[in-house]
């Protein structure tokens, strides 16, 4: 997928010592990409909560059913307590408010178990 597309979901992967991102334009597209990916290479999924079609919380639930060990970080402009609680219940490892602090995000990605491999 072209990096110029509007990204609502991204997955961070490691390869040859580099981290790259793969973008999906919807929750359904993200699940299709995840089904094609080799899980050990995948570091984490970052998902917006508000997306067309399947919302980020629904996507989170689907990912955790299919890939329970895969870390999922939720990103939203609406950091209310109810969304945070629901994301936590569904298994999100982090809840990031927009605009994302990329230094904080990089540190969170470094701390993931698969990031040390």
Secondary structure, 3 states (H helix, E strand, C coil): CCCCCCCCEEEEEEECCEEEEEEECCHHHHHHHHHHCCHHHEEEEEEECCCCCCCHHHHHHHHHHHCCCCEEEEEECCCCHHHHHHHHHHCCCEEEECCCCHHHHHHHHHHCHHHHC
